[in-house]
């Protein structure tokens, strides 16, 4: 699940930078374990809110332009989705869910954009998210990698205007 991405897929030297910003790995490990057990959403909601608050606090400490962050997330989605889909099927459900999760993180950051392009970017991100029809469950016939990359490319173009 994408919540564990900073814990499991980030090189230890890169995580030092996250740790310096206040990253609390245990929050994400706890949420991931709880979600694997399949509880009701209401049971995990406090943990999810705590993880989201940790990400928000880190983002505020790190600063950065929301457009740059979203563009980075689009690159990451391209990488993760290309790994997830092989021969027209989801061969790596974890990477499939990661890419989906990063689209949602991008939507969160899009709310911080200036009003002149926020609505257009949010509309495109919603269209991107719709490319995961059964998310987070992997469908029998996922959206083609090229279609996801076309949508992320459209978003990057919007952000550069």
Backbone as ProteinMPNN parsed JSONL, in Angstrom:
{"seq_chain_A": "XXXXXXXXXXXXXXXXXXXXXXXXXXXXXXXXXXXXXXXXXXXXXXXXXXXXXXXXXXXXXXXXXXXXXXXXXXXXXXXXXXXXXXXXXXXXXXXXXXXXXXXXXXXXXXXXXXXXXXXXXXXXXXXXXXXXXXXXXXXXXXXXXXXXXXXXXXXXXXXXX", "coords_chain_A": {"N_chain_A": [[0.84, -1.177, 0.0], [0.425, 2.295, -0.658], [0.898, 3.924, 1.54], [2.991, 2.838, 2.913], [5.091, 3.307, 1.288], [7.105, 5.404, 1.721], [8.435, 4.175, 3.795], [9.156, 1.54, 3.075], [10.19, 1.604, 0.44], [12.009, 3.602, 0.156], [15.312, 4.635, 0.031], [17.619, 4.309, 2.726], [19.318, 6.534, 3.161], [17.911, 8.544, 1.895], [15.662, 8.613, 3.459], [16.583, 9.828, 5.747], [16.387, 12.531, 5.244], [13.617, 12.781, 5.184], [13.067, 12.017, 7.787], [14.225, 14.144, 9.147], [12.402, 16.073, 8.609], [10.358, 15.341, 10.195], [9.113, 12.891, 9.756], [7.124, 10.169, 10.672], [7.538, 7.054, 10.771], [6.386, 4.881, 12.104], [3.658, 5.472, 12.316], [2.707, 5.021, 9.724], [3.337, 2.362, 9.315], [1.688, 1.177, 11.229], [-0.89, 1.877, 10.3], [-0.879, 0.573, 7.813], [-0.652, -2.141, 8.579], [-3.045, -2.394, 10.005], [-4.928, -1.962, 7.968], [-4.505, -4.199, 6.357], [-5.691, -6.148, 7.856], [-8.308, -5.798, 7.413], [-10.321, -4.122, 8.732], [-13.301, -2.23, 9.645], [-13.732, 0.922, 8.055], [-14.108, 3.025, 9.833], [-12.745, 2.201, 12.086], [-10.068, 2.489, 11.468], [-9.827, 5.069, 10.793], [-8.911, 7.152, 12.689], [-6.147, 6.589, 12.757], [-5.443, 6.908, 10.087], [-5.972, 9.633, 9.797], [-4.03, 10.657, 11.504], [-1.699, 9.893, 10.145], [-2.037, 11.366, 7.784], [-1.944, 13.943, 8.85], [0.703, 13.964, 9.679], [2.012, 13.868, 7.198], [1.134, 16.317, 6.145], [2.308, 18.123, 7.956], [4.99, 17.631, 7.457], [5.152, 18.457, 4.789], [4.656, 21.175, 5.058], [6.913, 21.955, 6.524], [8.88, 21.343, 4.677], [8.314, 23.028, 2.633], [8.086, 24.314, -0.663], [6.824, 24.354, -3.966], [3.501, 23.73, -4.813], [2.867, 22.967, -7.453], [5.29, 21.945, -8.414], [5.582, 19.773, -6.708], [3.35, 18.237, -7.44], [4.008, 17.723, -10.118], [6.273, 16.128, -9.722], [5.015, 13.976, -8.452], [3.486, 13.057, -10.612], [5.487, 12.046, -12.27], [6.335, 9.98, -10.627], [4.027, 8.415, -10.506], [3.916, 7.57, -13.176], [6.21, 5.906, -13.236], [5.614, 3.95, -11.218], [3.178, 2.857, -12.119], [3.908, 1.784, -14.57], [5.53, -0.272, -13.736], [3.661, -1.825, -12.436], [1.86, -2.83, -14.341], [1.855, -5.394, -16.63], [1.863, -6.882, -19.728], [-0.843, -6.241, -20.095], [-2.125, -6.849, -17.71], [-2.514, -6.559, -14.122], [0.373, -6.993, -12.661], [1.757, -6.415, -10.425], [0.297, -5.727, -7.682], [0.851, -4.055, -5.465], [2.409, -1.916, -6.443], [0.564, -0.924, -8.207], [-1.415, 0.013, -6.441], [0.167, 1.893, -5.134], [0.629, 3.817, -7.168], [-1.977, 4.705, -7.574], [-2.483, 5.797, -5.031], [-0.632, 7.914, -5.024], [-1.783, 9.577, -6.89], [-3.964, 10.502, -5.465], [-2.618, 11.876, -3.449], [-1.522, 13.879, -4.987], [-3.859, 15.225, -5.673], [-4.548, 16.27, -3.206], [-2.456, 18.123, -2.854], [-3.034, 19.77, -4.982], [-5.096, 21.348, -4.147], [-3.815, 23.46, -2.972], [-2.927, 25.073, -4.951], [-2.776, 28.112, -6.904], [-5.733, 30.017, -7.587], [-6.037, 30.439, -10.374], [-5.342, 28.157, -11.91], [-6.152, 25.996, -10.462], [-8.75, 24.694, -10.526], [-8.797, 23.517, -13.087], [-6.611, 21.765, -12.915], [-7.428, 20.134, -10.775], [-9.671, 18.944, -11.966], [-8.454, 17.441, -13.991], [-6.881, 15.742, -12.431], [-8.882, 14.312, -11.128], [-9.876, 12.976, -13.357], [-7.64, 11.438, -13.917], [-7.524, 9.812, -11.606], [-9.849, 8.384, -12.018], [-9.007, 6.494, -13.801], [-8.327, 4.256, -12.455], [-10.41, 2.027, -12.08], [-11.496, 0.173, -10.176], [-10.196, 0.647, -7.87], [-8.986, 0.394, -4.52], [-8.573, -2.177, -5.415], [-7.196, -4.443, -7.722], [-8.11, -4.511, -11.088], [-9.411, -6.876, -13.556], [-8.907, -6.05, -16.13], [-6.849, -3.626, -16.474], [-6.371, -0.051, -16.907], [-4.574, 0.989, -19.754], [-1.032, 1.475, -19.741], [-0.063, 3.53, -21.364], [-2.247, 5.244, -21.53], [-2.508, 6.215, -18.922], [-0.046, 7.525, -18.727], [-0.434, 9.472, -20.681], [-2.365, 11.057, -19.466], [-0.991, 11.943, -17.172], [0.937, 13.42, -18.434], [-0.611, 15.448, -19.593], [-1.388, 16.735, -17.251], [1.13, 17.648, -16.301], [1.688, 19.491, -18.301], [-0.377, 21.356, -17.912], [0.392, 22.332, -15.423], [2.706, 23.661, -16.011], [1.97, 25.972, -17.196]], "CA_chain_A": [[0.0, 0.0, 0.0], [1.262, 3.479, -0.845], [1.251, 4.527, 2.818], [4.273, 2.309, 3.347], [6.1, 3.639, 0.294], [8.27, 6.082, 2.295], [9.111, 3.302, 4.746], [9.706, 0.331, 2.47], [10.831, 1.761, -0.858], [12.902, 4.746, 0.159], [16.647, 4.313, 0.5], [17.818, 4.823, 4.086], [19.901, 7.878, 3.138], [16.841, 9.465, 1.521], [14.739, 8.706, 4.595], [17.131, 10.763, 6.731], [15.778, 13.826, 4.93], [12.226, 12.712, 5.632], [13.093, 11.997, 9.254], [14.537, 15.502, 9.597], [11.173, 16.862, 8.46], [9.378, 14.871, 11.171], [8.427, 11.684, 9.298], [6.885, 9.185, 11.725], [7.353, 5.785, 10.072], [5.522, 3.966, 12.857], [2.258, 5.765, 11.969], [2.39, 4.413, 8.435], [3.39, 0.918, 9.515], [0.487, 0.814, 11.993], [-2.047, 1.975, 9.398], [-0.792, -0.485, 6.816], [-0.987, -3.416, 9.239], [-4.477, -2.38, 10.323], [-5.696, -2.104, 6.73], [-4.362, -5.576, 5.882], [-6.585, -6.985, 8.647], [-9.642, -5.59, 6.883], [-11.331, -3.586, 9.65], [-14.183, -1.189, 9.125], [-13.017, 2.178, 7.83], [-14.196, 3.864, 11.032], [-11.759, 1.742, 13.054], [-8.737, 2.907, 11.031], [-9.857, 6.502, 10.482], [-8.006, 7.978, 13.504], [-4.766, 6.337, 12.348], [-5.276, 7.547, 8.779], [-5.907, 11.081, 10.031], [-2.722, 10.955, 12.094], [-0.71, 9.779, 9.071], [-2.236, 12.521, 6.913], [-1.444, 15.12, 9.577], [2.157, 13.897, 9.629], [2.408, 14.276, 5.846], [0.892, 17.762, 6.025], [3.322, 18.831, 8.742], [6.253, 17.508, 6.721], [5.064, 19.294, 3.592], [4.795, 22.568, 5.487], [8.316, 22.169, 6.886], [9.707, 21.247, 3.477], [8.001, 24.113, 1.711], [7.989, 23.806, -2.019], [5.724, 24.775, -4.804], [2.587, 22.607, -5.052], [2.958, 22.528, -8.852], [6.483, 21.097, -8.515], [5.284, 18.529, -5.997], [2.42, 17.465, -8.28], [4.766, 17.24, -11.282], [7.073, 15.012, -9.22], [4.098, 12.848, -8.243], [3.116, 12.525, -11.92], [6.621, 11.211, -12.685], [6.314, 8.784, -9.781], [2.899, 7.604, -10.975], [4.35, 6.918, -14.416], [7.142, 4.821, -12.897], [4.943, 2.9, -10.453], [2.152, 2.206, -12.934], [4.597, 0.982, -15.588], [5.985, -1.489, -13.058], [2.485, -2.597, -12.014], [1.117, -3.429, -15.455], [2.64, -6.186, -17.581], [1.042, -7.653, -20.67], [-2.254, -5.911, -19.954], [-2.697, -7.258, -16.423], [-1.823, -6.034, -12.947], [1.317, -8.008, -12.207], [2.259, -5.996, -9.123], [-0.778, -4.957, -7.052], [1.386, -3.033, -4.566], [2.786, -0.756, -7.248], [-0.708, -0.414, -8.736], [-2.002, 0.796, -5.357], [1.036, 3.051, -4.905], [0.35, 4.824, -8.197], [-3.303, 5.242, -7.239], [-2.326, 6.63, -3.844], [0.072, 9.142, -5.377], [-2.755, 10.45, -7.562], [-4.727, 11.148, -4.393], [-1.731, 12.843, -2.802], [-1.454, 15.014, -5.923], [-5.113, 15.977, -5.528], [-4.417, 17.015, -1.943], [-1.578, 19.272, -3.116], [-3.674, 20.662, -5.961], [-5.929, 22.309, -3.416], [-2.97, 24.584, -2.576], [-2.563, 25.851, -6.136], [-3.463, 29.392, -7.053], [-7.045, 29.822, -8.214], [-6.068, 30.517, -11.833], [-5.309, 26.844, -12.568], [-6.545, 24.946, -9.514], [-9.917, 23.927, -10.967], [-8.425, 22.695, -14.246], [-5.736, 20.695, -12.437], [-8.255, 19.195, -10.0], [-10.5, 18.197, -12.919], [-7.584, 16.455, -14.646], [-6.498, 14.729, -11.44], [-10.058, 13.437, -10.98], [-9.904, 12.105, -14.548], [-6.551, 10.476, -13.721], [-7.97, 8.857, -10.572], [-10.881, 7.529, -12.617], [-8.356, 5.438, -14.586], [-8.254, 3.096, -11.561], [-11.86, 1.844, -11.909], [-11.888, -0.626, -9.017], [-9.155, 0.863, -6.856], [-7.613, -0.048, -4.68], [-8.524, -3.539, -5.93], [-6.696, -4.544, -9.092], [-9.129, -5.059, -11.988], [-8.959, -7.875, -14.528], [-8.398, -5.318, -17.287], [-6.499, -2.275, -16.032], [-6.131, 0.979, -17.905], [-3.268, 0.847, -20.394], [0.031, 2.35, -19.24], [0.013, 4.709, -22.233], [-3.347, 6.151, -21.203], [-2.138, 6.869, -17.666], [1.045, 8.453, -19.046], [-1.004, 10.603, -21.424], [-3.051, 11.925, -18.501], [0.015, 12.612, -16.346], [1.571, 14.405, -19.315], [-1.556, 16.568, -19.668], [-1.286, 17.446, -15.973], [2.396, 18.381, -16.264], [1.538, 20.641, -19.206], [-1.216, 22.342, -17.212], [1.16, 22.904, -14.312], [3.799, 24.505, -16.51], [1.405, 27.22, -17.729]], "C_chain_A": [[0.883, 1.237, 0.0], [1.63, 4.157, 0.461], [2.606, 4.032, 3.319], [5.398, 2.667, 2.393], [7.299, 4.368, 0.913], [9.057, 5.2, 3.261], [9.84, 2.18, 4.017], [10.493, 0.56, 1.193], [11.77, 2.957, -0.94], [14.239, 4.317, 0.744], [16.886, 4.986, 1.85], [18.403, 6.232, 4.086], [18.869, 8.928, 2.746], [15.873, 9.658, 2.684], [15.259, 9.631, 5.669], [16.54, 12.145, 6.509], [14.336, 13.874, 5.375], [12.159, 12.756, 7.155], [13.349, 13.393, 9.81], [13.322, 16.419, 9.501], [10.079, 16.401, 9.413], [8.603, 13.639, 10.743], [8.332, 10.671, 10.431], [6.518, 7.847, 11.09], [6.366, 4.871, 10.788], [4.043, 4.209, 12.564], [1.843, 5.006, 10.713], [2.426, 2.896, 8.511], [2.134, 0.432, 10.227], [-0.75, 0.83, 11.1], [-2.033, 0.834, 8.396], [-1.17, -1.847, 7.401], [-2.482, -3.492, 9.533], [-5.307, -2.6, 9.067], [-5.631, -3.522, 6.176], [-5.305, -6.519, 6.626], [-8.039, -6.804, 8.254], [-10.681, -5.049, 7.844], [-12.267, -2.608, 8.947], [-13.39, 0.105, 9.029], [-13.011, 3.049, 9.082], [-13.161, 3.47, 12.086], [-10.359, 2.263, 12.735], [-8.663, 4.422, 10.831], [-8.943, 7.341, 11.369], [-6.534, 7.813, 13.103], [-4.477, 6.99, 10.993], [-5.16, 9.065, 8.928], [-4.563, 11.482, 10.625], [-1.624, 10.887, 11.035], [-0.813, 10.971, 8.119], [-1.71, 13.796, 7.569], [0.08, 15.14, 9.566], [2.667, 14.323, 8.255], [2.231, 15.782, 5.652], [1.965, 18.555, 6.762], [4.676, 18.784, 8.04], [6.255, 18.416, 5.496], [5.238, 20.761, 3.95], [6.235, 22.88, 5.861], [9.197, 22.204, 5.641], [9.495, 22.429, 2.554], [7.808, 23.532, 0.323], [6.718, 24.244, -2.696], [4.805, 23.581, -5.065], [2.654, 22.082, -6.487], [4.172, 21.618, -9.05], [6.251, 19.745, -7.848], [4.377, 17.644, -6.843], [3.148, 16.912, -9.502], [5.643, 16.05, -10.886], [6.195, 13.776, -9.017], [3.656, 12.236, -9.562], [4.236, 11.633, -12.457], [6.616, 9.887, -11.914], [5.174, 7.857, -10.185], [3.289, 6.862, -12.242], [5.247, 5.717, -14.13], [6.419, 3.653, -12.232], [3.941, 2.126, -11.319], [2.794, 1.312, -13.998], [5.142, -0.315, -14.997], [4.8, -2.409, -12.771], [1.82, -3.37, -13.141], [2.076, -4.123, -16.417], [1.686, -7.004, -18.432], [-0.458, -7.466, -20.43], [-2.918, -6.38, -18.674], [-1.914, -6.603, -15.29], [-0.929, -7.148, -12.428], [1.908, -7.675, -10.84], [1.209, -5.109, -8.451], [-0.277, -3.854, -6.114], [1.755, -1.765, -5.317], [1.541, -0.107, -7.874], [-1.369, 0.487, -7.686], [-1.162, 2.026, -5.038], [0.701, 4.164, -5.893], [-0.998, 5.49, -7.929], [-3.207, 6.199, -6.046], [-1.635, 7.95, -4.159], [-0.836, 10.108, -6.132], [-3.601, 11.19, -6.526], [-3.882, 12.177, -3.636], [-1.608, 14.087, -3.684], [-2.714, 15.869, -5.817], [-5.072, 16.825, -4.265], [-3.575, 18.275, -2.17], [-2.206, 20.262, -4.089], [-4.567, 21.692, -5.285], [-5.146, 23.543, -2.971], [-2.537, 25.444, -3.758], [-3.3, 27.183, -6.146], [-4.754, 29.176, -7.829], [-7.026, 29.795, -9.746], [-5.959, 29.163, -12.528], [-5.753, 25.693, -11.677], [-7.682, 24.08, -10.051], [-9.586, 23.013, -12.141], [-7.549, 21.519, -13.822], [-6.542, 19.672, -11.644], [-9.125, 18.34, -10.919], [-9.675, 17.105, -13.601], [-7.137, 15.366, -13.676], [-7.67, 13.786, -11.184], [-10.167, 12.475, -12.155], [-8.796, 11.05, -14.465], [-6.976, 9.402, -12.72], [-9.013, 7.893, -11.128], [-10.284, 6.402, -13.472], [-8.08, 4.186, -13.749], [-9.7, 2.736, -11.209], [-12.291, 1.101, -10.649], [-10.947, -0.422, -7.831], [-9.738, 0.894, -5.455], [-7.468, -1.485, -5.17], [-8.053, -3.526, -7.38], [-7.764, -5.171, -9.986], [-8.544, -6.123, -12.91], [-8.332, -7.195, -15.745], [-8.091, -3.881, -16.869], [-6.351, -1.32, -17.212], [-4.718, 0.802, -18.455], [-2.281, 1.877, -19.839], [0.078, 3.647, -20.052], [-1.078, 5.729, -21.912], [-3.068, 6.9, -19.9], [-1.044, 7.901, -17.941], [0.539, 9.661, -19.835], [-1.674, 11.584, -20.464], [-2.04, 12.637, -17.605], [0.746, 13.672, -17.165], [0.691, 15.648, -19.458], [-1.472, 17.408, -18.392], [0.013, 18.245, -15.884], [2.326, 19.616, -17.148], [0.692, 21.743, -18.563], [-0.438, 23.067, -16.121], [2.257, 23.85, -14.787], [3.284, 25.814, -17.089], [1.316, 28.282, -16.668]], "O_chain_A": [[1.964, 1.233, 0.589], [2.603, 4.911, 0.492], [3.289, 4.735, 4.064], [6.556, 2.356, 2.67], [8.434, 3.973, 0.644], [10.233, 5.462, 3.515], [11.004, 1.9, 4.305], [11.389, -0.226, 0.886], [12.27, 3.278, -2.019], [14.295, 3.713, 1.814], [16.414, 6.098, 2.089], [18.027, 7.049, 4.926], [18.936, 10.069, 3.203], [15.328, 10.747, 2.868], [14.469, 10.176, 6.439], [16.226, 12.852, 7.466], [13.874, 14.894, 5.887], [11.313, 13.436, 7.737], [12.764, 13.781, 10.821], [13.223, 17.415, 10.218], [8.998, 16.988, 9.449], [7.542, 13.358, 11.3], [9.332, 10.351, 11.073], [5.342, 7.542, 10.895], [5.593, 4.163, 10.141], [3.252, 3.265, 12.56], [0.76, 4.424, 10.655], [1.64, 2.218, 7.85], [1.577, -0.606, 9.869], [-1.562, -0.095, 11.14], [-3.061, 0.2, 8.157], [-1.917, -2.609, 6.787], [-3.108, -4.532, 9.331], [-6.288, -3.344, 9.096], [-6.6, -3.997, 5.585], [-5.679, -7.567, 6.1], [-8.907, -7.555, 8.699], [-11.834, -5.476, 7.785], [-12.04, -2.219, 7.802], [-12.486, 0.352, 9.827], [-12.026, 3.731, 9.362], [-12.746, 4.305, 12.89], [-9.551, 2.457, 13.644], [-7.576, 4.988, 10.714], [-8.236, 8.197, 10.836], [-5.771, 8.779, 13.109], [-3.402, 7.551, 10.781], [-4.343, 9.7, 8.261], [-4.021, 12.533, 10.284], [-0.72, 11.723, 11.023], [0.204, 11.521, 7.696], [-1.098, 14.632, 6.904], [0.687, 16.206, 9.456], [3.648, 15.061, 8.16], [3.087, 16.44, 5.061], [2.472, 19.55, 6.244], [5.416, 19.768, 8.029], [7.257, 19.069, 5.205], [5.896, 21.506, 3.224], [6.73, 23.962, 5.547], [10.139, 22.991, 5.556], [10.384, 22.795, 1.784], [7.407, 22.377, 0.173], [5.685, 24.47, -2.064], [5.276, 22.527, -5.494], [2.513, 20.88, -6.712], [4.089, 20.627, -9.775], [6.671, 18.707, -8.359], [4.607, 16.44, -6.952], [2.933, 15.761, -9.884], [5.742, 15.075, -11.631], [6.588, 12.664, -9.369], [3.466, 11.022, -9.641], [3.965, 10.58, -13.035], [6.861, 8.821, -12.479], [5.345, 6.638, -10.203], [3.026, 5.667, -12.374], [5.068, 4.646, -14.709], [6.59, 2.503, -12.635], [3.87, 0.899, -11.257], [2.295, 0.226, -14.293], [5.206, -1.336, -15.681], [4.924, -3.631, -12.854], [1.275, -4.45, -12.917], [2.995, -3.501, -16.95], [0.823, -7.72, -17.924], [-1.24, -8.41, -20.548], [-4.141, -6.319, -18.553], [-0.786, -6.149, -15.483], [-1.401, -8.119, -11.836], [2.485, -8.537, -10.177], [1.22, -3.89, -8.623], [-0.93, -2.818, -5.988], [1.443, -0.662, -4.87], [1.485, 1.111, -8.043], [-1.827, 1.585, -8.0], [-1.703, 3.081, -4.709], [0.512, 5.315, -5.5], [-1.129, 6.709, -8.049], [-3.79, 7.283, -6.064], [-2.011, 8.991, -3.62], [-0.676, 11.324, -6.025], [-3.913, 12.369, -6.698], [-4.385, 13.226, -3.235], [-1.592, 15.212, -3.183], [-2.641, 17.097, -5.865], [-5.515, 17.973, -4.268], [-3.945, 19.362, -1.728], [-1.936, 21.461, -4.02], [-4.763, 22.789, -5.809], [-5.744, 24.564, -2.63], [-1.845, 26.445, -3.571], [-4.32, 27.35, -5.478], [-4.85, 28.252, -8.637], [-7.907, 29.19, -10.358], [-6.444, 29.027, -13.651], [-5.729, 24.536, -12.099], [-7.583, 22.853, -10.03], [-10.039, 21.869, -12.189], [-7.723, 20.404, -14.313], [-6.357, 18.468, -11.823], [-9.297, 17.145, -10.676], [-10.143, 15.979, -13.768], [-7.026, 14.2, -14.056], [-7.468, 12.581, -11.038], [-10.506, 11.305, -11.979], [-8.986, 9.909, -14.887], [-6.8, 8.211, -12.975], [-9.05, 6.723, -10.748], [-10.99, 5.458, -13.826], [-7.644, 3.167, -14.286], [-10.172, 3.108, -10.135], [-13.361, 1.383, -10.11], [-10.916, -1.233, -6.905], [-10.854, 1.368, -5.243], [-6.346, -1.967, -5.326], [-8.477, -2.68, -8.168], [-8.271, -6.249, -9.677], [-7.326, -6.251, -13.028], [-7.361, -7.689, -16.316], [-8.969, -3.019, -16.906], [-6.223, -1.74, -18.361], [-3.785, 0.502, -17.711], [-2.657, 3.002, -19.512], [0.239, 4.731, -19.491], [-0.856, 6.936, -22.011], [-3.362, 8.09, -19.793], [-1.111, 9.025, -17.442], [1.051, 10.767, -19.66], [-1.562, 12.799, -20.631], [-2.213, 13.819, -17.307], [1.131, 14.713, -16.631], [1.194, 16.772, -19.444], [-1.484, 18.638, -18.446], [0.002, 19.394, -15.441], [2.847, 20.671, -16.786], [1.02, 22.925, -18.668], [-0.597, 24.272, -15.926], [2.685, 24.735, -14.047], [4.081, 26.684, -17.44], [0.864, 29.393, -16.943]]}, "name": "protein", "num_of_chains": 1, "seq": "XXXXXXXXXXXXXXXXXXXXXXXXXXXXXXXXXXXXXXXXXXXXXXXXXXXXXXXXXXXXXXXXXXXXXXXXXXXXXXXXXXXXXXXXXXXXXXXXXXXXXXXXXXXXXXXXXXXXXXXXXXXXXXXXXXXXXXXXXXXXXXXXXXXXXXXXXXXXXXXXX"}
